[in-house]
């Protein structure tokens, strides 16, 4: 019995195809880092504004989404992908999901890079799938705002969870924390809003959802 094949079979039952591929890539890249390639990966594939925009290393806008600063960073992000990626993929279809996910991540990374070039900001590299995943969360809240979710032990609605995350990010911006890229999270949500707003053209602000 091949344990990897059995694991893949089990994940195939629980996850949708696009989500499974994204999860595999994130885990594989993190394992490469554990085998001594972490410094090289961060050097060439993190989002770092002076290189991303200053030297036109635009691949970093994509590759930063598959790097994570620690095992816990990876686990937390992949849990969000695990729980909220499949229902959104089922709604959109796998091909559409595979278009939207990188667009949210690239858009969030681009906002981060642009802001890091402003004279009053403290420039630092950025890694993680958080921007893309915030886009996923925002889209889920817009499509299905009253979906019941459990955040740790607290039951709440989907829109409440996303509003809580966004409030934490706004607070982080106000307090000027440097360890979490709060701006990138908010940018991911903004990209999702613009992306689906342009595609569907039926945003109902009063009901907090897209009408489809």
C-alpha positions in Angstrom: 0.0 0.0 0.0 1.4 3.4 -1.1 0.7 5.9 1.8 1.0 8.9 -0.5 -1.5 7.4 -2.9 -3.9 6.6 -0.1 -3.5 10.2 1.2 -4.2 11.6 -2.2 -7.3 9.4 -2.5 -8.6 10.5 0.8 -8.0 14.2 0.0 -9.7 13.7 -3.4 -12.8 12.7 -1.4 -12.7 15.7 0.9 -11.4 18.5 -1.4 -12.3 19.9 -4.8 -9.7 19.5 -7.6 -8.3 23.1 -7.7 -8.1 23.4 -4.0 -6.2 20.1 -3.8 -3.7 21.3 -6.4 -3.1 24.6 -4.6 -2.7 22.8 -1.2 -0.2 20.4 -2.7 1.9 23.2 -4.2 2.0 25.1 -1.0 3.0 22.1 1.1 5.6 21.0 -1.5 7.3 24.4 -1.6 7.4 24.5 2.2 9.0 21.1 2.3 11.7 22.4 -0.1 12.4 25.1 2.4 12.8 22.5 5.2 15.4 20.7 3.1 17.7 23.7 3.2 16.3 25.8 0.4 14.4 28.3 2.5 16.9 31.2 2.1 17.1 30.7 -1.6 13.3 30.6 -2.0 12.8 33.7 0.0 15.6 35.5 -1.9 14.2 34.8 -5.3 10.4 34.3 -4.9 9.2 36.5 -2.0 7.4 39.7 -2.8 9.9 42.5 -2.2 8.9 45.8 -3.7 12.4 47.2 -4.8 12.9 44.0 -6.8 9.3 43.2 -7.8 8.6 46.7 -9.3 12.0 48.3 -9.1 13.7 45.6 -11.2 10.6 44.2 -12.8 10.9 40.8 -11.2 7.2 40.4 -11.6 7.1 36.7 -11.0 7.3 37.5 -7.3 3.7 38.7 -7.5 2.7 35.0 -8.1 5.4 33.0 -6.3 5.0 34.8 -2.9 1.6 33.1 -2.5 3.3 29.7 -2.2 5.9 30.7 0.4 5.2 30.8 4.2 7.2 32.1 7.0 6.7 29.2 9.3 4.9 25.9 9.7 2.1 27.5 11.7 1.7 30.2 9.0 1.3 27.4 6.4 -1.1 25.4 8.6 -3.4 28.3 9.3 -3.6 29.4 5.7 -4.2 25.9 4.4 -7.0 25.3 7.0 -8.7 28.4 5.6 -8.2 27.0 2.1 -9.5 23.6 3.2 -12.7 24.9 4.8 -13.7 27.7 2.4 -12.0 26.9 -0.9 -14.2 23.9 -1.8 -17.6 25.6 -1.4 -16.4 28.5 -3.5 -14.9 26.2 -6.1 -18.2 24.2 -6.4 -20.1 27.5 -6.9 -17.6 28.9 -9.5 -16.3 25.7 -11.1 -12.7 24.6 -11.0 -11.5 26.6 -14.0 -13.0 29.8 -12.8 -11.6 29.2 -9.3 -8.2 28.6 -10.7 -8.4 32.0 -12.4 -9.8 33.9 -9.5 -7.4 32.6 -6.8 -4.2 33.9 -8.4 -5.9 37.1 -9.5 -6.7 37.8 -5.8 -3.2 36.9 -4.7 -1.5 38.9 -7.5 -3.7 41.9 -6.9 -3.0 41.9 -3.2 0.7 41.5 -3.8 0.7 44.4 -6.3 -1.0 46.7 -3.8 1.6 45.7 -1.2 4.5 46.3 -3.6 3.1 49.7 -4.7 2.6 50.9 -1.1 6.1 49.6 -0.1 7.6 52.0 -2.6 6.0 55.1 -1.0 8.6 57.2 0.9 6.9 56.9 4.3 6.7 53.1 4.5 9.0 50.6 6.0 10.0 48.2 3.2 9.9 44.5 4.0 9.5 41.2 2.1 6.1 39.5 2.1 5.2 35.9 1.7 2.0 33.9 2.2 -1.3 33.0 0.6 -3.2 35.4 2.9 -4.1 37.9 0.2 -5.6 35.3 -2.1 -7.4 33.6 0.8 -8.9 36.8 2.0 -10.3 37.1 -1.5 -11.8 33.6 -1.1 -13.3 34.5 2.3 -14.8 37.8 1.0 -16.3 36.0 -2.0 -17.8 33.3 0.2 -19.3 36.0 2.5 -20.7 37.8 -0.5 -22.2 34.7 -2.2 -23.4 33.1 1.1 -23.4 35.7 3.9 -25.5 33.7 6.3 -23.6 30.4 6.0 -22.9 29.1 9.6 -19.3 28.8 10.5 -17.3 28.0 13.6 -14.4 30.2 14.4 -12.4 28.2 17.0 -15.4 27.5 19.4 -17.6 30.5 18.5 -20.5 30.0 16.1 -21.2 32.9 13.7 -22.3 33.7 10.2 -19.9 33.9 7.3 -20.2 37.7 6.9 -19.5 38.1 10.6 -16.3 36.1 10.3 -15.1 38.2 7.4 -16.0 41.5 9.0 -14.1 40.3 12.1 -11.0 39.5 10.1 -11.2 42.8 8.2 -11.6 44.8 11.5 -8.5 43.1 12.9 -6.6 44.1 9.7 -7.8 47.7 10.0 -6.7 47.8 13.6 -3.3 46.3 12.6 -2.9 49.1 10.1 -3.8 51.8 12.6 -1.3 50.3 15.1 1.3 50.1 12.4 2.3 46.5 13.1 5.1 45.2 10.9 4.8 41.4 11.5 1.5 40.9 9.6 0.8 42.4 6.2 -2.7 43.7 7.1 -2.8 45.8 4.0 -2.4 42.7 1.8 -5.3 41.0 3.5 -7.5 44.0 2.9 -6.3 44.3 -0.7 -7.2 40.6 -1.3 -10.8 41.4 -0.2 -10.9 44.5 -2.4 -9.7 42.6 -5.4 -12.5 40.1 -4.9 -15.0 42.9 -4.6 -13.8 44.5 -7.9 -13.4 41.1 -9.7 -16.9 39.8 -9.1 -18.5 43.2 -9.2 -17.2 43.7 -12.8 -18.1 40.2 -13.8 -21.6 40.0 -12.2 -22.6 43.7 -12.1 -25.2 42.9 -9.5 -23.8 43.8 -6.1 -26.5 44.5 -3.5 -25.0 46.5 -0.7 -28.1 46.4 1.5 -28.2 42.6 1.5 -24.4 42.2 1.6 -24.3 39.8 -1.4 -24.0 39.3 -5.1 -27.3 38.4 -6.7 -26.8 35.3 -9.0 
